[in-house]
């Protein structure tokens, strides 16, 4: 491998890869409607430029210390810093977006900002709040469960489904929920769901 090819790797790591990493992390926190390919690429480039600007001082220090003395170590450090920086920036933006902090600020400033999350389904489950829920299916079946840390909700535009980690038996007489110990959860396709009711407690019929 020549020096030129090594430098290409460094440039790719600094100016291309961060944007895709940041965009992927943000989407993990807050699913959005997939944009057109050109817009997606432009967004990733902007993220990469932003990271490069924020970490330029760090890249300069590494260049100054290691570029001439140890090229391999220089490349490794650049890749590590780029990866860590992209993960941190993506996490920060993801939290800001999922908590709607920028939207709240825009509202206070009297700006009308469109909601970035495409569906209420994506909005609620992206918050990852543990909650008991009552799922009513299209055929009239009612399921009582708990959606928590071991549950999962897909956000693919091609089809959504939900995995509920705990199921309960509901007592019509006293309104109590009794956990079904024999169950390991259930997967339900969104097309089978009529509606979902979220409740604060699972021990009473609220």
HUNORGI-V840120 format. One record per backbone hydrogen bond with DSSP energy under -0.5 kcal/mol. CO is the residue of the C=O (numbers start at 1). NH is the residue of the N-H. Records with the same first field share a line. If there is no record, write none. Layout:
# HUNORGI-V840120
CO->NH ; NH
This chain:
# HUNORGI-V840120
2->6
3->7
4->8
5->9
6->10
7->11
8->12
9->13
10->14
11->15
12->16 ; 17
13->18
16->19 ; 20
17->21
18->22
19->23
20->24
21->25
22->26
23->27
24->28
25->29
26->30
36->40
37->41
38->42
39->43
40->44
41->45
42->46
43->47
44->48
45->49
46->50
47->51
48->52
49->53
50->54
51->55
53->56
55->59
56->60
57->61
58->62
59->63
60->64
61->65
62->66 ; 67
63->67
66->70
70->74
71->75
72->76
73->77
74->78
75->79
76->80
77->81
78->82
79->83
80->84
81->85
82->86
83->87
84->88
85->89
86->90
87->91
88->92
89->93
90->94
91->95
92->96
93->97
94->98
95->99
96->101 ; 102
97->100
100->104
101->105
102->106
103->107
104->108
105->109
106->111
107->110
111->113
116->33
119->123
120->124
121->125
122->126
123->127
124->127
125->128
128->130
131->147
132->199
133->135 ; 145
134->136 ; 197
135->137 ; 143
136->194 ; 195
137->140
141->137
143->135
144->168
145->133
146->148 ; 165 ; 166
147->131
148->151
152->163
156->159
160->190
161->154
162->164 ; 188
163->152 ; 165
164->186
166->146
167->180
168->144
169->178
170->172
171->175
176->171 ; 178
177->179
178->169
179->181
180->183
185->184
186->164
188->162
189->192
190->193
192->138
195->136
197->134
199->132
204->206
